[in-house]
Amino acid sequence: MKILVTGGCGYIGAHTIIDLLENDYEIVNIDNNSRSTTQHINAIENQFGKKIKNYTIDLCDKAAVKSVFEQEKNIEGIIHFAAFKAVGESVQIPLEYYRNNLVSQINLLELVEEFGIKNFVFSSSCSVYGNTTELPVTELTPRQEAESPYGNSKRIGEDMIRDVAKVSKNNFIALRYFNPIGAHPTACIGEIPYGPPQNLQPVIMETALGKRQLLKVFGNDYPTRDGSCIRDYVHVMDVAHAHTLALKYLVENKNEDNYEVFNIGSGDGVSVLEMINAFEKTANQKLNYEIAERRAGDVVAVYADNAKTRKSLGWEPQYSLDDMMLSAWEWNKKLT
Ligand code: UD1
């Protein structure tokens, strides 16, 4: 069964390709490599001995994308990862974020309709819940105003799909990722930060490797059990497998509606200080950190109610926080 992946050279896309290959899907990938290289694709082909058909095309170039749809017959489903994703950068260059993330998605959705592609899975984000007070968040928790143009592009992306689905014969799923971290257990691929990392896990790794002097814990005066912010960290291979299950769910016509949303989070809230402890325990190494000012735009706490995902998709996270830390550590040691 042939699946078109967009953004398969990126972090979550590449891990998902591994899971799809292991489940015998044939992969066609479109990526413009504006924030990535083909390194992951090459590594996967070497590690698993399977071919990935790769088109270096910008999704904003509709004619070029259409030519892929004309060449690649029998596309059973699309998983759309390709997007800019740096929250801070999106505040600096909002129009580039809106153009890149939304124009590419409009082009893709138009081609889904034109070519009658039955199944479409979209990468959304828990950022659509904003600064919610309802915890854990379920898929029915009202979305709040987005904290950044990046978050808003995901929110608008969901809305576009919802509206298209109302007049479409095709099926759509949005997966709202919480905080994906970790790397493939073989360390053949992992996260490659684009520019200086701002997310917690790559910052932990860079600090441990001496690439940066210390880690700043953004606030210890939040109303949480230790004062630092709480997030739902989920292993990237568990996130990857959720896409395979979402596709199967659609292909097997198990969906109740032609647009459904699922939370992809472990269900556990973990604080920044607990993350530091987990790293120190796993790597058997002290981390140099200090308490710093709160970071603008951070939500206090967010973690998933994943009951719907477990029940409908049969998804069951397989990896512990220690697994996430260990796999990220192995990958980052290799990356240096
Ligand atoms: C953000 C986005 C999310 C996006 C994700 C990955 C929001 C609300 N969330 O998640 O949509 O998918 O980035 O790009 O915009 N921290 C420190 N020190 C650091 C770095 C982080 O203390 O040096 C803390 C943060 O304050 C936060 C936690 O670690 O409490 C996690 O931060 P981060 O990894 O950046 O992810 P989010 O902000 O949760």
Residues whose N, C-alpha, C, O or C-beta is under 5 A from the ligand:
A	BS01	UD1	K85 V87 S125 S127 F178 Q198 N199 L200 Q201 V203 K216 V217 F218 C229 R231 V272 R295 G297 D298
